Amino acid sequence: MSKNRLFQIPQFNFKVWILAAGRLLSQVGTGLTLFYASIFFVDRVGLSATAVGICLGLGSVSGILGRFLGGSFADSQSWGRRKTLLLSAAISTIADLIFAFTYNFSTLAIANLLMGLGVGLYWPATEAAVADLTTLEQRNEAFAITRLADNIGLGLGVVFGGAFIAISENYRVLFIIDGVSFLIFFVIIYFAIIETYEFSDRQSNFRQGWIIALSDRRLLVYAVVNIFFTTYLSQVQSTIPLYFKSFTVEGNFSVAIISAIFAGHVILTILCQLPVARFINRYSYSNALAISFLFWGIGFIAIWLTGIVTSYALTWAILALSILAIATVSYTPVASAFVVDLSPPSMRGIYLSINSQCWAIGYLIGPPLGGLALDSSPQFARNFWVFLALSIILGISILQYLNRLLQKDNQKEF
C-alpha cells in the first residue's frame, strides 16, 4: 500500500460525512469535561475517588439499558436509526444541565444515570446508520472516519477545556457547553438526516432478533474480548488523569500538564486513525485485535514506569499515552466492522447493541476498579498497571479461540 493511499480522503455517501460532522460537534463538548470531570468532583466537590468511580459506574448501568433499547429501537420500523439518535441527544442535553448544578453524590449519580442512558441509545443507532450507508469494502474506513471525527472533537474539547480551566477555573460552565453541543447535534440530525435503513415487512421482531443474536457464539465470544478493550479505554479516561496527579514518585503533575499530555494523546489519535485503519485492513479481524492487545500491554507498562521512576516521569507519561493512542486506533474501527460483518442487515442495530453493551460493561468495571486501586496504597496503585498489562495474555488466548470458531464456520460454508 502506497503512502498516498494511507492518507487519501475516502469517497463515501455524503450522509456519512454529515453524521461525522455531528459527532465531531458533540464530542467537542465531551472533550471539555471528560478528562477534567473526575478531578473536579474529587478536588472541588469533595467526593472520594471511589465515590466518583461508583457514579461513573452507575452511568454504565443505565448505559446497558440504553444500549438494549438503542439496538431494539434502531431495528424497529416505529423508531429507526434517526429517531433513536434524536432521543439520545435530548437525554444527554438534560444530563449535562444536571452535571452543571451537581454538589453531592446523589445529583452526580442522577446525572451519570441519564448520561449513560443517552450515550447507550446513541451508539447502536449511529453505527447501524454508518453501516447502512457504506459497502463492505468501505466499512472499516467509514468507522475510522467517524471515530476520527469523534477524536478531533474530543481533542478540540480537551485543548479548549484545559485553557478555559487555566483562565477561569470554572468547571461547571464546561458542562453547560457540553449540553449545547448535544443540542446542536440534535438539530443536525433533525434537519440533515433521513432514515438510513429501508425496513421490510419481513423485519425480525424484537424477540426474534435478540434470540438470534444471543445464540451467535462468535458474537458472544467476541463480546468477552471486547470487554477487555473497553475496560482498558475507561482507565485512560477516568483513572490515568488522577494517577498522574497524585501517584508519581518524581513529583505529581499539575492539571495544566495533564491537560497538555492528554491533548497530545488525542492529537496523535487523530493523526493515526485513518492510516492505522488502512494498514490493519491487511490482517484478519482477530489478528488486528491481537496487535491492539500488544500495544495496550506495552502502554500500561509505560504507565507503571511513569509512577515509579525518579526522573523523566513526564517523558514516560508522554510515551505511554502515545502507545495507548496507537492501541486505541487499532481497536475501534475493527471492532464495529467485525460485528457488522457478523450481523444480518435487518439486525444490525441489535448486533451493534451487544457490541456497544461491552462499552457499558467495560465502563462499569473500569472506573470503580481504578478508583479502588487509587484509594489503596501508593504501591498497589502503581502495580495496578502491571496487572492490566498481564491481562492481555488472557485476552489474546480468547481471541485465538474466536479465530478457531470463525475458521470452522468458513469451512462449513464450503
Secondary structure by P-SEA (a helix, b strand, c coil): cccccccccccccaaaaaaaaaaaaaaaaaaaccccaaaaaaccccccaaaaaaaaaaaaaaaaaaaaaaaaaaacccccaaaaaaaaaaaaaaaaaaaaacccaaaaaaaaaaaaaaaaacaaaaaaaaaaaccccaaaaaaaaaaaaaaaaaaaaaaaaaaaaaccccaaaaaaaaaaaaaaaaaaaacccccccccccccccaaaaaaaaaacaaaaaaaaaaaaaaaaaaaacccaaaaaacccccccccaaaaaaaaaaaaaaaaaaaaaaaaaaccccaaaaaaaaaaaaaaaaaaaaaaaccccaaaaaaaaaaaaaaaaaaacaaaaaaaaaaacccccaaaaaaaaaaaaaaaaaacaaaaaaaaaccaaaaaaaaaaaaaaaaaaaaaaaaaaaaaaaaaaaac
